[in-house]
């Protein structure tokens, strides 16, 4: 197996050529468990630890990173990231946590049990738009929904034009269509809330047996069965990242206008408002209020307030 099997390409080789030093080689982080990393090299796989300088100054390597390794065991540098999937650090500290890097695509997995929530999907659409990767939404557990087609329509309404797929990891329904979105040499990160079935989908795709756990009956939320982050290579050559379930989502304000893609319908309708600076609240002649579902508009206003707050905090730093 070569580095190209793990997604190595010209941009990364160009970045690596700029890194000075003897006894160094490139590798990709394919397993990350509580500070320990396992890497894919041109010659095989092996463990490595980040140099103390990275621990002090950053950036620390994350799953999917291409890194410069010295002596086959020490990570000296992280090569520039093409894309990165981030979230606001839990706990209210206001920092940003990078969860994964160098994905071509992010598949947001949501279960069609009591966990299905279009408002949460809107947040994921914004988050993926900020990452720089493509988006696909996967509605898992379609066998548990009496009318999955209705959920499909609701998800399509907030998907900003991204593909929305109905699948069942349990029965295998829809898995062939999902597999068609997994291209050889490309990396897809699977994200979503705990209990959505990410590990079950990977088990179906790879034939492996990742740990899974039953969800809570009252809200269909699960425990964090994925505690680390792993990158798998499928038999056809596609690469899949398994990320832990995310409990908290927040607007990052890293993109110039992260809401414009996720709420393109509101952007389009706003052109028909009577006032150019319409806030879509109480102004007369607002085309948005008359053309958008009340819950979706309320979600837009909430995310816009979060974005303004986040940008205010960033300016104070």
N, C-alpha and C positions, 0 to 999 in steps of 0.2 A: 504494500500500500504506500502511496506517495502523499506528499503534502497537498497536492491538488485534489486528492480524494476528500480532504478535510476543508476545502474551500480556498486554498492558497491561489492567489491571482497576481497579476502584474502590479497593481497598486501596492500590495504588501511587499512584494519583492523589491520594489523601488524604495520603499521606506526602510527596508532592512539594509539595503546597500548603503544607506546614509549613516548606519550605526557602526562606529569604529570599534576595533578590538579583535584580538585573536581568540581562538577557541570558543567562538560563539556560533550559534545556529538558531534558526527560527523554529517555533513550535506553536501549537494552538492549545488553549485551555479547554479540555473536554470533560473535566470533572472537578467540582469544587465542593469540598466538604469541610465546613468550619475552619477556614484558614489554610487548608491543605489543597494542593492542586495536583491534578494528573494531566500530563501533556501528551499530545500526539506529535511525534517527530517524523522526519523522513525515514528513519530507521526502525520506528516502532513507538511504543508508549512507555512513559516513566513518570515518577513523581518529581516534584521540584518545589522549592520555596522561594518566596520573593525576597530580594535583597533588603537589608535593613533600611537603605535609603528610600526605597519605594514605600515602606511602611511609615516612614516619617514624612515624606514629601508627596507621595502619590505619583501617578495614579496606581492604585493596587489593581492587579489583574482580576478580571471577572470571567465568567464562562463565555466562550466565544472569542476572547481576545487572542490576537497574535502577539507573541512575546519574543524577546531576545534572551536566549539562555546561554549561560557560560558554564562550561564544564559539565553540561548535561543535567545539572541539578539546581542552579541558581538563576532565578529570573532577574535579569539586569534592567530590562526596559519593556514598556508596553508600546507596541506600534500604534500609530494613529488609527482611531476607530472610524470606519465608514458610517456606521449607524450605532445607536446605543439606546437601550430601553431602560428608562429611569422611572423613579417614583419619588415623591416627597418622603423624607425619612419619617418613620412612625414616631409618635411621641411629642409632636409639636415643636421640635427643635428648628424646623425650617430649612434644614439641609436637603441635599439631593443624594439619593442612593442609586448607583448604576447597578442594574440587575443582570444585564447581559449586553453583549457587544457583537457587532458585525453580523446582524441578522439581515437577510434579504426580505423576510416576511414575518409578520406576527400573526398567529392564529389565536384569536380570543375565544376561549371555550366557555360556554355557559350551559348549565343543565336545564332541560325542559321539565323540571319538577318545580318545587316551590321556590327554587333559587332564581328562576328567570325574572329579570328586571331590566326593562328597556332603558331606564334612567342610568343604571350602572353601565350598560353598554355604551351610552353616550360618552361617559367618562373614558372608557377604554378607547373609543374612536379618537378622542382628543389626545390621549396619551400616545397612541400609535402614530398619529400624525406628527407629533413632536419627535418621535424616534428616527424618522427618515426611512422607515421600512414600509413595505406594502402591508395591507390589512386584509384578513379574511376572518369572517365570523362563523364559528362552528356551533350549531345548536345540538348538543349531545343529549342522549336519553330520549330520543324521539319516540321510543316505544312506550314511554311512561306518560305521554301526553295524549289525551283523547282526540284533540284537534290540533296537531302540530302545525298545520298549514296556517292557522291564525297567528301563532307565535312567529312563524316565518315572515308573515306580512308585517308584524310589529317590529321585528328586528330589521327588516329591509328599510323601514321608514326612518331609522336612525343610523343606518350603516354608511351614509355619505357615498353611496354608489359602490361600496365594496361588496364582494361576493358573500352571500349568506348560505350556509349549507345545513341541511338536516341530516344528522347521522345518529347511529346507535352503536357504541362500542360493544354493548352486550350482544346484540344480534348480528352486527356487521352491516346493517342497512346504511347506505350512503357512504361507506368507507372507500369504495372505488372512486367516487367523485372527489372525495377529500384527497385521496392519493394522487389524483391528477393535478392538484395544486402543489405537489411536492416534487420539485424539479431536481434532477441529479446535479450535485455540486452546489446547490443552494441551501441556505440555512433558514429553517422556520422555527421560531420560538413559540412555545405553547404557554399561554398565560390564562388566568381566570381565577375565580374564587375557589377556595378549598371545597372539594366534593363535586366539582363540575365534571370530573372524569378524565383529566389530562393523562394520568398514569394509565388508566384503562385504555385510552386511545393509543398510547405508545405501545402497550402490551399487544394490542391488536395489530399494529403496524410492524412491530419488530419480532413478535413471537416470544419476547422476554417476559419475565414475571416480576414487574415492579410492584412494590407494596401498595395495596389499596385498603381503604377502610370504609365501613358504612357511614352514611350521612345521618345527621340528626333528623328525627321524624318531623319536628315542628316547623323547621325552615329549610331542610334539605342541605344545610351547610355541613362541610366535613372538617375533619382534623387535618393538620399539615402532615400528610403521609410522605410528601417530598420535602426532605429537610435540607438537601443539598441541591446543586444544579448540575445537570449532566447533558452532554451532547452525544447523540446516537447517530450512527450511520446506518441507513436503511439498506436492504438488499439491492434496491435499484440505484443507490448512490445519493439519494437525498439525505440531508442532515436535519435532525430534530433536536431542539433543546427542551428539556423538561424543567420548568421553573416552579418554585413553591407557590402556593396559593397566596393571592394578595388580599389583605383585609382592608387596607386604606388606600384610596386613590385621591390624588390632588392635582390641580393644574400647576404645571411647572414654570410656565412663562419663559421657556427657553426658545421657542419659536416666535417670530414677529407677530403672527396672529394665529394662535393655535386653534381658535374656534371657527375660523372661516371655512375650513374643510369639513369639520364635523357638523356644522350647521349651515351648509351651503344653501339649503332651502330658505332659511331666514335671510341670508345675504341677498338672495335673488328677489324675494318679496319686498325687501327694504327699499329697492329701487322705485317701488310704486307708492311709497309713503308721501304724504303731503309735504312734510318738512324734511329737509335734507339731514338734519341732526336728530331725527326722531329716535327716542330711546325705547320705543315700543312698549310704553307703560300706560300713560293716560292721554297722550296726544291725539287730537282729532285727525281723522283721515289716515290712520295707521293701517297699512296693508298687511303688516305682519300679524297683528292681533286677530284680524278677521280671517287669516289664511292658515294659521298654525294651531295645532292642538295646544290647549291650555297647559297641560303638564309639560310638554316639550318646551314651550316658551318659558315656563317657570324654571325649568332646568337650565336653559340658556342664560337667563338672568342670574341664576345662582353661580354658574360657572364664570360668568363675566365678572361678578363681584369678587370671586376667589382670585381671578386673574389680576384684577386691579390691586388687591391686597398683596398678592405675591410680588408684583412688580414694585410696589411701594417698599416692601421689605428688602428687595434686591438693591434698590437705590440707596438704602440706609447702610448697606454693608461696605 
